[in-house]
């Protein structure tokens, strides 16, 4: 079974004397080639959801199956390996390594996995080219615009050819034109490379690129029909 | 290594500052070690050079030549002991000499007058002139530092407070005793200088200060049993018994130890602060799959590179310093010591970086995901 599955996942935080239920019995399946969005107000549990999907946090209850592997059964070291091989993170901007240039941001991912092969360099070049960064290979993050940085982060997420892409507020610091470009790129890359992609966002303008939209409220996840792909397509074509 | 080098290049100023501190520490360590080595050479070079393994002193002299008085007749008896391949007597006294060959010489020079048996294993090889002769007790061989004070082969040395004179016939190299240039003479000549006053030999027949023994695994307890009035110690212990030797070395060693401990903390704190500063960055790298091993290696290799370069610069500066130090300074760099301290510094800096590595393993990759609810 490829893609990612949540089976009755709950997460409970201890805050002083109170217990906070950040996730409440969430079940969800994202297939390969599918791009879904999770929206919701801040404090609704979106980040917890993403952290659990990204193998950064253990659920209190329930299980997450990623590409057939139950994350509960893996040791911390194996989880790091899994994040490296199976998960592509697209984080909020400026999460690039400040002293590496655009090309090196991608190559360092390969170095984490071991040796850097010549083919990896070619693949990195190709990825960056497809994201319109061919002219920026030697630039450091501080020399890039917000959009370019985010595109570099996208390329980095795809570098290890992961089976799942997780995007955490990828448009948070972008103007709306750049934001559209970036989400469209994630959608295109996920589709063309057949990845399961989850985007956590509060930016509802970006939902037209998603196959399904889930709304998170007080730790509960609901499929939100009002943003269904077909509907959105229809609206945008009319407009 | 990749991350390490990239970051070093990116943060030049920051790493330059740490590098300069390491260079200064390394420089000071090497200078101190050179000074320590120079002092101990000055203090006991002759002992160190001697091809002997044990020294027999008078009982109660606590391994000091100046406190010990034995009869030369013991030499033969000691030579017959198990594992002793050779034995030879030695006497030492300090003196002040004037160069009698120059009529106007007023410059007094302190020397150590060492009585030995000519041709024995205690006699150093001359670098200039000819060796000691058993028959001619006027002739002596002197350390070449006397050359710099204007002495030449053929010069007559007049000993102050004595009627004795000596004639330099050869020079030896690197022979100092009790911080003074050594002048080697025969035992008879030495006795006539040392025991000129009646009764100063305590009635001992052919007195000497100590007897050097050659040979491995000499049973000093057995020698003590056979010759009640003696104590036999290793050469190393005898060197420790040189006046001032322990104190000088102790001081330098203590300074070195403190310096090394300080360097460990300074470097450790520096890298720890740098690591703290980058903890968010490490969190992100961990989130995208970097293992603790990968990040730990980056830190350690960075510290290694930085320390290695700094230590090499420190060594170069030290050798540069050695060139401009005045000749009278007891400074001598021993390559073995330099390498030893270089390795020690390297090991210390790497160990100090392990605190940072430990910190890295504790960083939670979760902090890469924006704000946690």
HADDOCK unambig.tbl for C-alpha pairs under 7 A between the chains (distance, minus, plus):
assign (segid A and resid 43 and name CA) (segid B and resid 373 and name CA) 5.64 0.50 0.50
assign (segid A and resid 45 and name CA) (segid B and resid 373 and name CA) 6.66 0.50 0.50
assign (segid A and resid 47 and name CA) (segid B and resid 372 and name CA) 6.14 0.50 0.50
assign (segid A and resid 47 and name CA) (segid B and resid 373 and name CA) 6.96 0.50 0.50
assign (segid A and resid 48 and name CA) (segid B and resid 372 and name CA) 6.86 0.50 0.50
assign (segid A and resid 51 and name CA) (segid B and resid 366 and name CA) 6.83 0.50 0.50
assign (segid A and resid 56 and name CA) (segid B and resid 365 and name CA) 6.58 0.50 0.50
assign (segid A and resid 56 and name CA) (segid B and resid 366 and name CA) 5.72 0.50 0.50
assign (segid A and resid 80 and name CA) (segid B and resid 289 and name CA) 4.88 0.50 0.50
assign (segid A and resid 80 and name CA) (segid B and resid 290 and name CA) 6.53 0.50 0.50
assign (segid A and resid 80 and name CA) (segid B and resid 291 and name CA) 5.89 0.50 0.50
assign (segid A and resid 81 and name CA) (segid B and resid 289 and name CA) 6.06 0.50 0.50
assign (segid A and resid 83 and name CA) (segid B and resid 288 and name CA) 5.97 0.50 0.50
assign (segid A and resid 83 and name CA) (segid B and resid 289 and name CA) 4.76 0.50 0.50
assign (segid A and resid 84 and name CA) (segid B and resid 288 and name CA) 5.79 0.50 0.50
assign (segid A and resid 84 and name CA) (segid B and resid 289 and name CA) 3.85 0.50 0.50
assign (segid A and resid 84 and name CA) (segid B and resid 290 and name CA) 6.89 0.50 0.50
assign (segid A and resid 88 and name CA) (segid B and resid 288 and name CA) 6.90 0.50 0.50
assign (segid A and resid 89 and name CA) (segid B and resid 288 and name CA) 6.11 0.50 0.50
assign (segid A and resid 91 and name CA) (segid B and resid 369 and name CA) 6.83 0.50 0.50
assign (segid A and resid 95 and name CA) (segid B and resid 284 and name CA) 6.81 0.50 0.50
assign (segid A and resid 97 and name CA) (segid B and resid 281 and name CA) 6.73 0.50 0.50
assign (segid A and resid 99 and name CA) (segid B and resid 6 and name CA) 6.49 0.50 0.50
assign (segid A and resid 99 and name CA) (segid B and resid 7 and name CA) 5.80 0.50 0.50
assign (segid A and resid 99 and name CA) (segid B and resid 10 and name CA) 5.69 0.50 0.50
assign (segid A and resid 100 and name CA) (segid B and resid 6 and name CA) 6.85 0.50 0.50
assign (segid A and resid 112 and name CA) (segid B and resid 290 and name CA) 5.66 0.50 0.50
assign (segid A and resid 112 and name CA) (segid B and resid 294 and name CA) 6.34 0.50 0.50
